Amino acid sequence: MNRLYAEYVVSVEPIAGPDGEPREAYGLAALRAKTATWFAAVDMHSCRCEGPFLHGDDRFGLIFQTNSSMKATGARNDSREIAIYTVNGEGKIVREEFYEDV
């Protein structure tokens, strides 16, 4: 994360988290905490990534397909989402937005 993300990154989820976590996280520390919370709750079985799909000089998108289980319930889930990333002049990600396939 230190190499790829700006300190002031904004991360935007499509909906609030299951325990009321906000849709948006501001700053690298908040992004690290959000990521740690997610991995503490989920067992990842597989992840496939397509892309990057470039959009101008400062944005790109990726498509993620994952298979995971919630640790608390064991419920298994296949998901697909699009992630759009915005990059600053130094090549660091300053914004990430996730779009769910519902």
N, C-alpha and C positions, 0 to 999 in steps of 0.2 A: 504494500500500500504506500509506503514512503516513496518509492520510485515512481509510481504511476499516478498518484492522487495529489492534488494541491491541498494545502493545509485548510483552506476555506471551502472545500468541496460541499456540494448539496446533493443529497441522495433522496429521491422521491419514489415512494411505493404507490401502487394503484389504489390501495385501501389501507386503512389503519390495521395494525397487527391484532392478533387474536386476544391479546391481553391488554388492549388499549394503547399499544405503542403508536406514536404519531406517524403519519404518512411521510413526513419530511425529517431528515436528520441533517444538522448543520455542523460542518467541521469534521476533520479527520478523526478526532477522538470519538465523536458520536457515531461515525461510520464504523469504526473498530468495535464499539460497544454493540451496535446493531448486528454486526456480523457475528460476533461472539454469542450473542443471545440466540441467533438463528441456528448456529451450529450446535449449541447446547440442547436445542429442542428437536433437532432433525438428524436422522441417519441418512446420508446420501448414498444411494446404491449405484447410480450412474448419472453422468452428465455429458451431454453432447453440445457442442457449440458450432454454429455456422456464422461465417462472416470473416472479416469485417465487411460491412456494406458502407462505403464512404459517402458522405454528404458534404460537399464543399471542403474547405480547408480546416474546419474546426469541429466537425461532428462525424460520428460513425455509429453504426448499429450492429448488434449481435443478436442472434436467436439462440436461446438456450432451451434444450429439452432435458428434463431431469426425471429421475425416478427416486423417490425418497419415502421415508416413513417418519411419522411423528413418534418420538421416543415415549411420550406419555401414554399413547393409546395403541401404538403399533400400526395405526392406519397407514396404508401405503397409497402413494399418490404419483400419477404421471402428470407432469405439467410442461407447458411450453410458454415461453415469454420472450418478448422483445426488450432489449435494453438499448437505450439511446444515450450516447456519451458525448459531452461537449468538452473540448480541450482548449486550454489557453495557449498563448504564444510560446510558452516554454515547453509545450508538449505534455502538460499535466492535466488530468481529468479534473474539471471544476464542477461538473454536474452529471449525474446519472439519473435516468428515468426508466422505470420498469413498467411494461404493459403486459397484462395477463391475457391468456387465451382462455376465455370462459365459455 
